[in-house]
């Protein structure tokens, strides 16, 4: 029903920057929130940043002051600007969204993208 497609990952040296993008498409009535998660090998998936439809943001302590989440509602797109990258930021980054797909029901469905690899070399 809803597809999330990430882009912008890659290989960068420590201290560098990357900008991730995630575009949502499909049967979208309303996007309630969009978020970025990440998962490093052997670790559990963790929340990185979240932005609500009202523009409120929340960040993991490990990325505060370095990462910025933003959105373009007209394009159903969320971005993650990552600055001052560290080797410990290396992970697959996943886009996540809470989406209302039925105009007659307020129920929210949760969707995931396929992930994009971010590798930070020391």
Biopython code that builds the backbone (N, CA, C, O; Angstrom):
import numpy as np
from Bio.PDB.StructureBuilder import StructureBuilder

atoms = [
    (1, "UNK", "N", (0.816, -1.204, 0.000)),
    (1, "UNK", "CA", (0.000, 0.000, 0.000)),
    (1, "UNK", "C", (0.849, 1.252, 0.000)),
    (1, "UNK", "O", (0.579, 2.192, -0.747)),
    (2, "UNK", "N", (1.878, 1.268, 0.839)),
    (2, "UNK", "CA", (2.785, 2.402, 0.928)),
    (2, "UNK", "C", (4.208, 1.906, 0.786)),
    (2, "UNK", "O", (4.602, 0.928, 1.420)),
    (3, "UNK", "N", (4.974, 2.585, -0.047)),
    (3, "UNK", "CA", (6.370, 2.223, -0.245)),
    (3, "UNK", "C", (7.254, 3.375, 0.255)),
    (3, "UNK", "O", (6.960, 4.551, 0.041)),
    (4, "UNK", "N", (8.333, 2.997, 0.919)),
    (4, "UNK", "CA", (9.339, 3.951, 1.371)),
    (4, "UNK", "C", (10.649, 3.604, 0.680)),
    (4, "UNK", "O", (11.112, 2.465, 0.752)),
    (5, "UNK", "N", (11.242, 4.579, 0.016)),
    (5, "UNK", "CA", (12.486, 4.341, -0.709)),
    (5, "UNK", "C", (13.541, 5.315, -0.210)),
    (5, "UNK", "O", (13.399, 6.531, -0.336)),
    (6, "UNK", "N", (14.610, 4.751, 0.364)),
    (6, "UNK", "CA", (15.721, 5.557, 0.872)),
    (6, "UNK", "C", (16.794, 5.734, -0.191)),
    (6, "UNK", "O", (16.919, 4.923, -1.109)),
    (7, "UNK", "N", (17.553, 6.790, -0.055)),
    (7, "UNK", "CA", (18.710, 7.029, -0.905)),
    (7, "UNK", "C", (19.680, 7.928, -0.150)),
    (7, "UNK", "O", (19.325, 8.548, 0.853)),
    (8, "UNK", "N", (20.916, 7.988, -0.651)),
    (8, "UNK", "CA", (21.899, 8.901, -0.087)),
    (8, "UNK", "C", (22.983, 8.261, 0.753)),
    (8, "UNK", "O", (23.907, 8.946, 1.192)),
    (9, "UNK", "N", (22.892, 6.972, 0.983)),
    (9, "UNK", "CA", (23.933, 6.315, 1.753)),
    (9, "UNK", "C", (25.228, 6.210, 0.965)),
    (9, "UNK", "O", (25.272, 6.507, -0.228)),
    (10, "UNK", "N", (26.281, 5.783, 1.651)),
    (10, "UNK", "CA", (27.561, 5.627, 0.985)),
    (10, "UNK", "C", (28.696, 5.525, 1.966)),
    (10, "UNK", "O", (28.499, 5.306, 3.161)),
    (11, "UNK", "N", (29.901, 5.689, 1.432)),
    (11, "UNK", "CA", (31.129, 5.608, 2.222)),
    (11, "UNK", "C", (31.675, 7.019, 2.419)),
    (11, "UNK", "O", (31.806, 7.779, 1.459)),
    (12, "UNK", "N", (31.993, 7.364, 3.659)),
    (12, "UNK", "CA", (32.511, 8.692, 3.954)),
    (12, "UNK", "C", (33.564, 8.570, 5.056)),
    (12, "UNK", "O", (33.510, 7.661, 5.885)),
    (13, "UNK", "N", (34.506, 9.484, 5.050)),
    (13, "UNK", "CA", (35.518, 9.486, 6.099)),
    (13, "UNK", "C", (34.958, 10.113, 7.373)),
    (13, "UNK", "O", (34.020, 10.909, 7.331)),
    (14, "UNK", "N", (35.541, 9.746, 8.484)),
    (14, "UNK", "CA", (35.148, 10.333, 9.759)),
    (14, "UNK", "C", (35.254, 11.856, 9.683)),
    (14, "UNK", "O", (36.216, 12.407, 9.147)),
    (15, "UNK", "N", (34.241, 12.515, 10.233)),
    (15, "UNK", "CA", (34.175, 13.965, 10.176)),
    (15, "UNK", "C", (33.395, 14.488, 8.989)),
    (15, "UNK", "O", (33.081, 15.676, 8.919)),
    (16, "UNK", "N", (33.083, 13.610, 8.060)),
    (16, "UNK", "CA", (32.358, 14.018, 6.867)),
    (16, "UNK", "C", (30.862, 14.068, 7.072)),
    (16, "UNK", "O", (30.359, 13.885, 8.181)),
    (17, "UNK", "N", (30.158, 14.320, 5.976)),
    (17, "UNK", "CA", (28.708, 14.478, 6.016)),
    (17, "UNK", "C", (28.037, 13.645, 4.932)),
    (17, "UNK", "O", (28.616, 13.366, 3.882)),
    (18, "UNK", "N", (26.809, 13.261, 5.216)),
    (18, "UNK", "CA", (25.934, 12.616, 4.243)),
    (18, "UNK", "C", (24.517, 13.107, 4.481)),
    (18, "UNK", "O", (24.156, 13.493, 5.593)),
    (19, "UNK", "N", (23.721, 13.088, 3.422)),
    (19, "UNK", "CA", (22.306, 13.430, 3.544)),
    (19, "UNK", "C", (21.475, 12.285, 2.998)),
    (19, "UNK", "O", (21.567, 11.943, 1.819)),
    (20, "UNK", "N", (20.664, 11.697, 3.861)),
    (20, "UNK", "CA", (19.769, 10.635, 3.459)),
    (20, "UNK", "C", (18.399, 11.207, 3.111)),
    (20, "UNK", "O", (17.946, 12.188, 3.701)),
    (21, "UNK", "N", (17.754, 10.570, 2.141)),
    (21, "UNK", "CA", (16.395, 10.950, 1.762)),
    (21, "UNK", "C", (15.503, 9.722, 1.775)),
    (21, "UNK", "O", (15.961, 8.604, 1.538)),
    (22, "UNK", "N", (14.240, 9.937, 2.049)),
    (22, "UNK", "CA", (13.257, 8.853, 2.021)),
    (22, "UNK", "C", (11.964, 9.410, 1.452)),
    (22, "UNK", "O", (11.394, 10.368, 1.974)),
    (23, "UNK", "N", (11.513, 8.786, 0.367)),
    (23, "UNK", "CA", (10.284, 9.218, -0.286)),
    (23, "UNK", "C", (9.195, 8.175, -0.050)),
    (23, "UNK", "O", (9.403, 6.981, -0.271)),
    (24, "UNK", "N", (8.050, 8.637, 0.397)),
    (24, "UNK", "CA", (6.892, 7.764, 0.598)),
    (24, "UNK", "C", (5.935, 7.911, -0.567)),
    (24, "UNK", "O", (5.673, 9.016, -1.042)),
    (25, "UNK", "N", (5.412, 6.770, -1.024)),
    (25, "UNK", "CA", (4.449, 6.791, -2.117)),
    (25, "UNK", "C", (3.413, 5.702, -1.910)),
    (25, "UNK", "O", (3.622, 4.764, -1.140)),
    (26, "UNK", "N", (2.288, 5.838, -2.608)),
    (26, "UNK", "CA", (1.236, 4.834, -2.488)),
    (26, "UNK", "C", (-0.063, 5.451, -1.995)),
    (26, "UNK", "O", (-0.344, 6.627, -2.227)),
    (27, "UNK", "N", (-0.844, 4.630, -1.312)),
    (27, "UNK", "CA", (-2.174, 5.043, -0.847)),
    (27, "UNK", "C", (-2.074, 5.815, 0.468)),
    (27, "UNK", "O", (-2.387, 5.292, 1.537)),
    (28, "UNK", "N", (-1.641, 7.041, 0.368)),
    (28, "UNK", "CA", (-1.385, 7.864, 1.551)),
    (28, "UNK", "C", (-2.512, 8.862, 1.754)),
    (28, "UNK", "O", (-2.793, 9.686, 0.884)),
    (29, "UNK", "N", (-3.152, 8.779, 2.908)),
    (29, "UNK", "CA", (-4.129, 9.788, 3.293)),
    (29, "UNK", "C", (-3.439, 10.858, 4.142)),
    (29, "UNK", "O", (-3.634, 12.059, 3.954)),
    (30, "UNK", "N", (-2.629, 10.374, 5.078)),
    (30, "UNK", "CA", (-1.915, 11.296, 5.959)),
    (30, "UNK", "C", (-0.706, 10.579, 6.537)),
    (30, "UNK", "O", (-0.807, 9.436, 6.981)),
    (31, "UNK", "N", (0.435, 11.253, 6.529)),
    (31, "UNK", "CA", (1.624, 10.731, 7.203)),
    (31, "UNK", "C", (1.689, 11.363, 8.581)),
    (31, "UNK", "O", (1.854, 12.577, 8.706)),
    (32, "UNK", "N", (1.559, 10.552, 9.606)),
    (32, "UNK", "CA", (1.547, 11.065, 10.971)),
    (32, "UNK", "C", (2.948, 11.361, 11.487)),
    (32, "UNK", "O", (3.159, 12.328, 12.220)),
    (33, "UNK", "N", (3.892, 10.532, 11.104)),
    (33, "UNK", "CA", (5.279, 10.775, 11.481)),
    (33, "UNK", "C", (6.178, 10.034, 10.507)),
    (33, "UNK", "O", (5.755, 9.092, 9.838)),
    (34, "UNK", "N", (7.424, 10.477, 10.441)),
    (34, "UNK", "CA", (8.463, 9.764, 9.712)),
    (34, "UNK", "C", (9.701, 9.714, 10.593)),
    (34, "UNK", "O", (9.938, 10.612, 11.401)),
    (35, "UNK", "N", (10.479, 8.667, 10.431)),
    (35, "UNK", "CA", (11.599, 8.471, 11.335)),
    (35, "UNK", "C", (12.733, 7.751, 10.628)),
    (35, "UNK", "O", (12.552, 7.130, 9.581)),
    (36, "UNK", "N", (13.889, 7.850, 11.224)),
    (36, "UNK", "CA", (15.061, 7.106, 10.787)),
    (36, "UNK", "C", (15.513, 6.191, 11.921)),
    (36, "UNK", "O", (15.608, 6.600, 13.078)),
    (37, "UNK", "N", (15.785, 4.946, 11.554)),
    (37, "UNK", "CA", (16.369, 3.969, 12.453)),
    (37, "UNK", "C", (17.678, 3.503, 11.827)),
    (37, "UNK", "O", (17.939, 3.739, 10.647)),
    (38, "UNK", "N", (18.493, 2.840, 12.637)),
    (38, "UNK", "CA", (19.703, 2.246, 12.090)),
    (38, "UNK", "C", (20.004, 0.933, 12.797)),
    (38, "UNK", "O", (19.600, 0.707, 13.938)),
    (39, "UNK", "N", (20.721, 0.081, 12.089)),
    (39, "UNK", "CA", (21.096, -1.212, 12.645)),
    (39, "UNK", "C", (22.493, -1.565, 12.178)),
    (39, "UNK", "O", (22.747, -1.719, 10.984)),
    (40, "UNK", "N", (23.397, -1.691, 13.142)),
    (40, "UNK", "CA", (24.757, -2.119, 12.875)),
    (40, "UNK", "C", (24.830, -3.633, 13.001)),
    (40, "UNK", "O", (23.991, -4.235, 13.673)),
    (41, "UNK", "N", (25.821, -4.264, 12.364)),
    (41, "UNK", "CA", (25.937, -5.724, 12.452)),
    (41, "UNK", "C", (26.019, -6.200, 13.897)),
    (41, "UNK", "O", (26.825, -5.702, 14.684)),
    (42, "UNK", "N", (25.179, -7.164, 14.232)),
    (42, "UNK", "CA", (25.178, -7.719, 15.573)),
    (42, "UNK", "C", (24.409, -6.923, 16.595)),
    (42, "UNK", "O", (24.287, -7.339, 17.747)),
    (43, "UNK", "N", (23.883, -5.769, 16.184)),
    (43, "UNK", "CA", (23.143, -4.918, 17.114)),
    (43, "UNK", "C", (21.655, -4.910, 16.782)),
    (43, "UNK", "O", (21.238, -5.289, 15.688)),
    (44, "UNK", "N", (20.874, -4.470, 17.752)),
    (44, "UNK", "CA", (19.446, -4.292, 17.501)),
    (44, "UNK", "C", (19.210, -2.983, 16.744)),
    (44, "UNK", "O", (20.019, -2.058, 16.802)),
    (45, "UNK", "N", (18.098, -2.931, 16.043)),
    (45, "UNK", "CA", (17.726, -1.700, 15.352)),
    (45, "UNK", "C", (17.384, -0.637, 16.392)),
    (45, "UNK", "O", (16.666, -0.899, 17.358)),
    (46, "UNK", "N", (17.911, 0.564, 16.176)),
    (46, "UNK", "CA", (17.673, 1.635, 17.138)),
    (46, "UNK", "C", (17.133, 2.877, 16.450)),
    (46, "UNK", "O", (17.421, 3.138, 15.282)),
    (47, "UNK", "N", (16.346, 3.633, 17.195)),
    (47, "UNK", "CA", (15.806, 4.879, 16.685)),
    (47, "UNK", "C", (16.892, 5.943, 16.631)),
    (47, "UNK", "O", (17.680, 6.085, 17.565)),
    (48, "UNK", "N", (16.928, 6.687, 15.534)),
    (48, "UNK", "CA", (17.905, 7.759, 15.367)),
    (48, "UNK", "C", (17.221, 9.122, 15.516)),
    (48, "UNK", "O", (17.660, 9.965, 16.299)),
    (49, "UNK", "N", (16.150, 9.324, 14.761)),
    (49, "UNK", "CA", (15.454, 10.608, 14.787)),
    (49, "UNK", "C", (14.034, 10.430, 14.285)),
    (49, "UNK", "O", (13.755, 9.567, 13.453)),
    (50, "UNK", "N", (13.136, 11.267, 14.810)),
    (50, "UNK", "CA", (11.731, 11.227, 14.437)),
    (50, "UNK", "C", (11.218, 12.642, 14.220)),
    (50, "UNK", "O", (11.623, 13.578, 14.908)),
    (51, "UNK", "N", (10.317, 12.782, 13.248)),
    (51, "UNK", "CA", (9.655, 14.061, 13.029)),
    (51, "UNK", "C", (8.167, 13.813, 12.826)),
    (51, "UNK", "O", (7.774, 12.941, 12.051)),
    (52, "UNK", "N", (7.348, 14.581, 13.524)),
    (52, "UNK", "CA", (5.905, 14.403, 13.436)),
    (52, "UNK", "C", (5.315, 15.278, 12.336)),
    (52, "UNK", "O", (6.003, 16.108, 11.742)),
    (53, "UNK", "N", (4.028, 15.075, 12.080)),
    (53, "UNK", "CA", (3.356, 15.895, 11.071)),
    (53, "UNK", "C", (3.328, 17.362, 11.484)),
    (53, "UNK", "O", (3.220, 18.248, 10.637)),
    (54, "UNK", "N", (3.424, 17.613, 12.780)),
    (54, "UNK", "CA", (3.463, 18.987, 13.257)),
    (54, "UNK", "C", (4.843, 19.596, 13.276)),
    (54, "UNK", "O", (5.006, 20.769, 13.612)),
    (55, "UNK", "N", (5.847, 18.800, 12.914)),
    (55, "UNK", "CA", (7.208, 19.308, 12.847)),
    (55, "UNK", "C", (8.039, 19.094, 14.098)),
    (55, "UNK", "O", (9.198, 19.507, 14.145)),
    (56, "UNK", "N", (7.469, 18.455, 15.116)),
    (56, "UNK", "CA", (8.245, 18.167, 16.321)),
    (56, "UNK", "C", (9.280, 17.090, 16.024)),
    (56, "UNK", "O", (9.012, 16.138, 15.291)),
    (57, "UNK", "N", (10.459, 17.256, 16.601)),
    (57, "UNK", "CA", (11.553, 16.318, 16.352)),
    (57, "UNK", "C", (12.073, 15.713, 17.644)),
    (57, "UNK", "O", (11.937, 16.283, 18.726)),
    (58, "UNK", "N", (12.670, 14.546, 17.496)),
    (58, "UNK", "CA", (13.283, 13.861, 18.624)),
    (58, "UNK", "C", (14.508, 13.120, 18.112)),
    (58, "UNK", "O", (14.491, 12.542, 17.025)),
    (59, "UNK", "N", (15.571, 13.144, 18.907)),
    (59, "UNK", "CA", (16.828, 12.531, 18.487)),
    (59, "UNK", "C", (17.375, 11.587, 19.553)),
    (59, "UNK", "O", (17.151, 11.774, 20.749)),
    (60, "UNK", "N", (18.090, 10.582, 19.094)),
    (60, "UNK", "CA", (18.864, 9.756, 20.014)),
    (60, "UNK", "C", (19.997, 10.603, 20.589)),
    (60, "UNK", "O", (20.537, 11.474, 19.907)),
    (61, "UNK", "N", (20.344, 10.347, 21.822)),
    (61, "UNK", "CA", (21.408, 11.132, 22.465)),
    (61, "UNK", "C", (22.713, 11.059, 21.678)),
    (61, "UNK", "O", (23.479, 12.023, 21.647)),
    (62, "UNK", "N", (22.962, 9.928, 21.050)),
    (62, "UNK", "CA", (24.231, 9.718, 20.354)),
    (62, "UNK", "C", (24.386, 10.581, 19.102)),
    (62, "UNK", "O", (25.494, 10.734, 18.588)),
    (63, "UNK", "N", (23.283, 11.145, 18.611)),
    (63, "UNK", "CA", (23.365, 11.936, 17.372)),
    (63, "UNK", "C", (22.972, 13.400, 17.574)),
    (63, "UNK", "O", (23.064, 14.196, 16.639)),
    (64, "UNK", "N", (22.541, 13.759, 18.768)),
    (64, "UNK", "CA", (22.134, 15.142, 19.028)),
    (64, "UNK", "C", (23.270, 16.103, 18.728)),
    (64, "UNK", "O", (24.411, 15.881, 19.133)),
    (65, "UNK", "N", (22.946, 17.169, 18.017)),
    (65, "UNK", "CA", (23.931, 18.172, 17.666)),
    (65, "UNK", "C", (24.703, 17.856, 16.398)),
    (65, "UNK", "O", (25.417, 18.711, 15.876)),
    (66, "UNK", "N", (24.565, 16.626, 15.896)),
    (66, "UNK", "CA", (25.274, 16.236, 14.666)),
    (66, "UNK", "C", (24.301, 15.931, 13.518)),
    (66, "UNK", "O", (24.588, 16.229, 12.359)),
    (67, "UNK", "N", (23.161, 15.343, 13.850)),
    (67, "UNK", "CA", (22.173, 14.958, 12.835)),
    (67, "UNK", "C", (20.967, 15.886, 12.910)),
    (67, "UNK", "O", (20.593, 16.362, 13.982)),
    (68, "UNK", "N", (20.369, 16.130, 11.749)),
    (68, "UNK", "CA", (19.151, 16.936, 11.680)),
    (68, "UNK", "C", (18.138, 16.253, 10.783)),
    (68, "UNK", "O", (18.428, 15.928, 9.632)),
    (69, "UNK", "N", (16.938, 16.036, 11.325)),
    (69, "UNK", "CA", (15.844, 15.463, 10.543)),
    (69, "UNK", "C", (14.948, 16.601, 10.077)),
    (69, "UNK", "O", (14.664, 17.534, 10.827)),
    (70, "UNK", "N", (14.511, 16.508, 8.837)),
    (70, "UNK", "CA", (13.599, 17.513, 8.291)),
    (70, "UNK", "C", (12.661, 16.825, 7.306)),
    (70, "UNK", "O", (12.850, 15.657, 6.966)),
    (71, "UNK", "N", (11.656, 17.554, 6.854)),
    (71, "UNK", "CA", (10.688, 16.932, 5.958)),
    (71, "UNK", "C", (10.159, 17.938, 4.961)),
    (71, "UNK", "O", (10.194, 19.148, 5.182)),
    (72, "UNK", "N", (9.664, 17.399, 3.850)),
    (72, "UNK", "CA", (8.962, 18.196, 2.858)),
    (72, "UNK", "C", (7.598, 17.540, 2.667)),
    (72, "UNK", "O", (7.478, 16.597, 1.885)),
    (73, "UNK", "N", (6.577, 18.015, 3.358)),
    (73, "UNK", "CA", (5.256, 17.367, 3.286)),
    (73, "UNK", "C", (4.698, 17.303, 1.867)),
    (73, "UNK", "O", (4.002, 16.350, 1.518)),
    (74, "UNK", "N", (4.994, 18.296, 1.057)),
    (74, "UNK", "CA", (4.462, 18.319, -0.294)),
    (74, "UNK", "C", (5.014, 17.175, -1.139)),
    (74, "UNK", "O", (4.383, 16.732, -2.099)),
    (75, "UNK", "N", (6.201, 16.707, -0.764)),
    (75, "UNK", "CA", (6.852, 15.626, -1.503)),
    (75, "UNK", "C", (6.822, 14.305, -0.746)),
    (75, "UNK", "O", (7.391, 13.315, -1.205)),
    (76, "UNK", "N", (6.162, 14.281, 0.414)),
    (76, "UNK", "CA", (6.139, 13.068, 1.260)),
    (76, "UNK", "C", (7.554, 12.543, 1.479)),
    (76, "UNK", "O", (7.806, 11.341, 1.396)),
    (77, "UNK", "N", (8.449, 13.447, 1.755)),
    (77, "UNK", "CA", (9.865, 13.110, 1.865)),
    (77, "UNK", "C", (10.417, 13.552, 3.217)),
    (77, "UNK", "O", (10.073, 14.615, 3.733)),
    (78, "UNK", "N", (11.273, 12.716, 3.770)),
    (78, "UNK", "CA", (11.993, 13.046, 4.988)),
    (78, "UNK", "C", (13.486, 12.945, 4.695)),
    (78, "UNK", "O", (13.934, 12.105, 3.915)),
    (79, "UNK", "N", (14.236, 13.824, 5.344)),
    (79, "UNK", "CA", (15.675, 13.872, 5.151)),
    (79, "UNK", "C", (16.391, 13.657, 6.484)),
    (79, "UNK", "O", (15.840, 13.912, 7.555)),
    (80, "UNK", "N", (17.606, 13.190, 6.390)),
    (80, "UNK", "CA", (18.467, 13.106, 7.573)),
    (80, "UNK", "C", (19.834, 13.658, 7.178)),
    (80, "UNK", "O", (20.603, 13.006, 6.472)),
    (81, "UNK", "N", (20.117, 14.862, 7.642)),
    (81, "UNK", "CA", (21.431, 15.460, 7.417)),
    (81, "UNK", "C", (22.359, 14.989, 8.525)),
    (81, "UNK", "O", (22.105, 15.228, 9.706)),
    (82, "UNK", "N", (23.424, 14.325, 8.139)),
    (82, "UNK", "CA", (24.354, 13.748, 9.105)),
    (82, "UNK", "C", (25.709, 14.428, 8.958)),
    (82, "UNK", "O", (26.377, 14.295, 7.932)),
    (83, "UNK", "N", (26.099, 15.148, 9.983)),
    (83, "UNK", "CA", (27.389, 15.838, 10.000)),
    (83, "UNK", "C", (28.299, 15.249, 11.062)),
    (83, "UNK", "O", (27.852, 14.527, 11.953)),
    (84, "UNK", "N", (29.573, 15.565, 10.957)),
    (84, "UNK", "CA", (30.561, 15.090, 11.938)),
    (84, "UNK", "C", (30.421, 13.586, 12.168)),
    (84, "UNK", "O", (30.380, 13.118, 13.305)),
    (85, "UNK", "N", (30.349, 12.856, 11.085)),
    (85, "UNK", "CA", (30.124, 11.412, 11.186)),
    (85, "UNK", "C", (31.291, 10.717, 11.863)),
    (85, "UNK", "O", (32.450, 11.104, 11.718)),
    (86, "UNK", "N", (30.941, 9.669, 12.610)),
    (86, "UNK", "CA", (31.915, 8.879, 13.344)),
    (86, "UNK", "C", (31.841, 7.429, 12.859)),
    (86, "UNK", "O", (30.816, 7.008, 12.323)),
    (87, "UNK", "N", (32.915, 6.670, 13.044)),
    (87, "UNK", "CA", (32.870, 5.248, 12.647)),
    (87, "UNK", "C", (31.716, 4.495, 13.308)),
    (87, "UNK", "O", (31.161, 3.571, 12.714)),
    (88, "UNK", "N", (31.355, 4.877, 14.518)),
    (88, "UNK", "CA", (30.255, 4.193, 15.200)),
    (88, "UNK", "C", (28.881, 4.524, 14.612)),
    (88, "UNK", "O", (27.879, 3.942, 15.027)),
    (89, "UNK", "N", (28.823, 5.443, 13.662)),
    (89, "UNK", "CA", (27.569, 5.713, 12.946)),
    (89, "UNK", "C", (27.364, 4.722, 11.800)),
    (89, "UNK", "O", (26.312, 4.726, 11.160)),
    (90, "UNK", "N", (28.352, 3.882, 11.539)),
    (90, "UNK", "CA", (28.241, 2.889, 10.468)),
    (90, "UNK", "C", (27.101, 1.930, 10.754)),
    (90, "UNK", "O", (27.049, 1.303, 11.812)),
    (91, "UNK", "N", (26.184, 1.822, 9.792)),
    (91, "UNK", "CA", (24.999, 0.981, 9.964)),
    (91, "UNK", "C", (24.172, 1.026, 8.694)),
    (91, "UNK", "O", (24.432, 1.823, 7.792)),
    (92, "UNK", "N", (23.173, 0.162, 8.635)),
    (92, "UNK", "CA", (22.129, 0.298, 7.632)),
    (92, "UNK", "C", (21.063, 1.218, 8.227)),
    (92, "UNK", "O", (20.568, 0.981, 9.329)),
    (93, "UNK", "N", (20.723, 2.247, 7.498)),
    (93, "UNK", "CA", (19.739, 3.223, 7.959)),
    (93, "UNK", "C", (18.400, 2.954, 7.270)),
    (93, "UNK", "O", (18.315, 2.844, 6.047)),
    (94, "UNK", "N", (17.367, 2.854, 8.094)),
    (94, "UNK", "CA", (16.034, 2.537, 7.610)),
    (94, "UNK", "C", (15.086, 3.705, 7.840)),
    (94, "UNK", "O", (15.123, 4.368, 8.877)),
    (95, "UNK", "N", (14.243, 3.937, 6.854)),
    (95, "UNK", "CA", (13.165, 4.907, 6.972)),
    (95, "UNK", "C", (11.928, 4.203, 7.512)),
    (95, "UNK", "O", (11.639, 3.060, 7.157)),
    (96, "UNK", "N", (11.211, 4.900, 8.368)),
    (96, "UNK", "CA", (10.001, 4.354, 8.987)),
    (96, "UNK", "C", (8.926, 5.432, 8.978)),
    (96, "UNK", "O", (9.219, 6.614, 9.157)),
    (97, "UNK", "N", (7.689, 5.021, 8.771)),
    (97, "UNK", "CA", (6.620, 6.023, 8.746)),
    (97, "UNK", "C", (5.329, 5.445, 9.316)),
    (97, "UNK", "O", (5.018, 4.269, 9.128)),
    (98, "UNK", "N", (4.595, 6.291, 10.008)),
    (98, "UNK", "CA", (3.253, 5.967, 10.470)),
    (98, "UNK", "C", (2.266, 6.659, 9.549)),
    (98, "UNK", "O", (2.235, 7.887, 9.476)),
    (99, "UNK", "N", (1.454, 5.873, 8.842)),
    (99, "UNK", "CA", (0.661, 6.417, 7.744)),
    (99, "UNK", "C", (-0.797, 6.000, 7.877)),
    (99, "UNK", "O", (-1.104, 4.845, 8.174)),
    (100, "UNK", "N", (-1.661, 6.929, 7.660)),
    (100, "UNK", "CA", (-3.092, 6.635, 7.557)),
    (100, "UNK", "C", (-3.399, 6.407, 6.086)),
    (100, "UNK", "O", (-3.123, 7.265, 5.248)),
    (101, "UNK", "N", (-3.978, 5.233, 5.768)),
    (101, "UNK", "CA", (-4.201, 4.875, 4.370)),
    (101, "UNK", "C", (-5.682, 4.825, 3.998)),
    (101, "UNK", "O", (-6.029, 4.766, 2.819)),
    (102, "UNK", "N", (-6.553, 4.850, 5.010)),
    (102, "UNK", "CA", (-7.986, 4.742, 4.771)),
    (102, "UNK", "C", (-8.650, 6.071, 5.153)),
    (102, "UNK", "O", (-8.579, 6.478, 6.312)),
    (103, "UNK", "N", (-9.292, 6.750, 4.200)),
    (103, "UNK", "CA", (-9.909, 8.045, 4.527)),
    (103, "UNK", "C", (-11.086, 7.933, 5.490)),
    (103, "UNK", "O", (-11.524, 8.936, 6.054)),
    (104, "UNK", "N", (-11.603, 6.710, 5.683)),
    (104, "UNK", "CA", (-12.763, 6.525, 6.565)),
    (104, "UNK", "C", (-12.367, 6.032, 7.948)),
    (104, "UNK", "O", (-13.203, 5.967, 8.849)),
    (105, "UNK", "N", (-11.092, 5.683, 8.121)),
    (105, "UNK", "CA", (-10.639, 5.179, 9.405)),
    (105, "UNK", "C", (-9.380, 5.923, 9.825)),
    (105, "UNK", "O", (-8.549, 6.272, 8.986)),
    (106, "UNK", "N", (-9.242, 6.165, 11.123)),
    (106, "UNK", "CA", (-8.070, 6.885, 11.620)),
    (106, "UNK", "C", (-6.911, 5.953, 11.926)),
    (106, "UNK", "O", (-5.871, 6.402, 12.407)),
    (107, "UNK", "N", (-7.069, 4.668, 11.658)),
    (107, "UNK", "CA", (-6.011, 3.709, 12.005)),
    (107, "UNK", "C", (-4.721, 4.038, 11.270)),
    (107, "UNK", "O", (-4.728, 4.413, 10.098)),
    (108, "UNK", "N", (-3.613, 3.888, 11.989)),
    (108, "UNK", "CA", (-2.283, 4.183, 11.460)),
    (108, "UNK", "C", (-1.522, 2.886, 11.216)),
    (108, "UNK", "O", (-1.427, 2.031, 12.097)),
    (109, "UNK", "N", (-0.992, 2.755, 10.027)),
    (109, "UNK", "CA", (-0.155, 1.612, 9.694)),
    (109, "UNK", "C", (1.309, 2.044, 9.719)),
    (109, "UNK", "O", (1.642, 3.201, 9.460)),
    (110, "UNK", "N", (2.165, 1.090, 10.035)),
    (110, "UNK", "CA", (3.600, 1.343, 10.124)),
    (110, "UNK", "C", (4.314, 0.692, 8.947)),
    (110, "UNK", "O", (4.106, -0.487, 8.663)),
    (111, "UNK", "N", (5.150, 1.458, 8.268)),
    (111, "UNK", "CA", (5.861, 0.961, 7.100)),
    (111, "UNK", "C", (7.364, 1.193, 7.241)),
    (111, "UNK", "O", (7.811, 2.113, 7.927)),
    (112, "UNK", "N", (8.138, 0.320, 6.563)),
    (112, "UNK", "CA", (9.597, 0.394, 6.576)),
    (112, "UNK", "C", (10.143, 0.448, 5.153)),
    (112, "UNK", "O", (9.571, -0.134, 4.231)),
    (113, "UNK", "N", (11.247, 1.148, 4.993)),
    (113, "UNK", "CA", (11.984, 1.096, 3.754)),
    (113, "UNK", "C", (12.944, -0.084, 3.753)),
    (113, "UNK", "O", (13.021, -0.839, 4.722)),
    (114, "UNK", "N", (13.674, -0.232, 2.651)),
    (114, "UNK", "CA", (14.568, -1.381, 2.501)),
    (114, "UNK", "C", (15.943, -1.134, 3.103)),
    (114, "UNK", "O", (16.733, -2.067, 3.254)),
    (115, "UNK", "N", (16.231, 0.110, 3.445)),
    (115, "UNK", "CA", (17.498, 0.444, 4.087)),
    (115, "UNK", "C", (18.556, 0.935, 3.116)),
    (115, "UNK", "O", (18.559, 0.578, 1.938)),
    (116, "UNK", "N", (19.446, 1.753, 3.629)),
    (116, "UNK", "CA", (20.582, 2.235, 2.851)),
    (116, "UNK", "C", (21.825, 2.184, 3.732)),
    (116, "UNK", "O", (21.783, 2.580, 4.897)),
    (117, "UNK", "N", (22.908, 1.705, 3.184)),
    (117, "UNK", "CA", (24.135, 1.488, 3.962)),
    (117, "UNK", "C", (24.899, 2.797, 4.116)),
    (117, "UNK", "O", (25.114, 3.525, 3.146)),
    (118, "UNK", "N", (25.301, 3.078, 5.332)),
    (118, "UNK", "CA", (26.199, 4.195, 5.633)),
    (118, "UNK", "C", (27.443, 3.614, 6.280)),
    (118, "UNK", "O", (27.355, 2.926, 7.297)),
    (119, "UNK", "N", (28.597, 3.888, 5.695)),
    (119, "UNK", "CA", (29.864, 3.392, 6.223)),
    (119, "UNK", "C", (30.789, 4.576, 6.455)),
    (119, "UNK", "O", (31.054, 5.362, 5.546)),
    (120, "UNK", "N", (31.274, 4.692, 7.684)),
    (120, "UNK", "CA", (32.167, 5.789, 8.046)),
    (120, "UNK", "C", (33.531, 5.186, 8.365)),
    (120, "UNK", "O", (33.667, 4.383, 9.288)),
    (121, "UNK", "N", (34.526, 5.577, 7.599)),
    (121, "UNK", "CA", (35.878, 5.051, 7.807)),
    (121, "UNK", "C", (36.663, 5.963, 8.739)),
    (121, "UNK", "O", (36.463, 7.177, 8.767)),
    (122, "UNK", "N", (37.554, 5.348, 9.496)),
    (122, "UNK", "CA", (38.346, 6.122, 10.470)),
    (122, "UNK", "C", (39.630, 6.645, 9.842)),
    (122, "UNK", "O", (40.416, 7.315, 10.512)),
]
sb = StructureBuilder()
sb.init_structure("model")
sb.init_model(0)
sb.init_chain("A")
sb.init_seg("    ")
for serial, (resi, resn, name, xyz) in enumerate(atoms, 1):
    if name == "N":
        sb.init_residue(resn, " ", resi, " ")
    sb.init_atom(name, np.array(xyz, "f"), 0.0, 1.0, " ", f" {name:<3s}", serial, name[0])
structure = sb.get_structure()
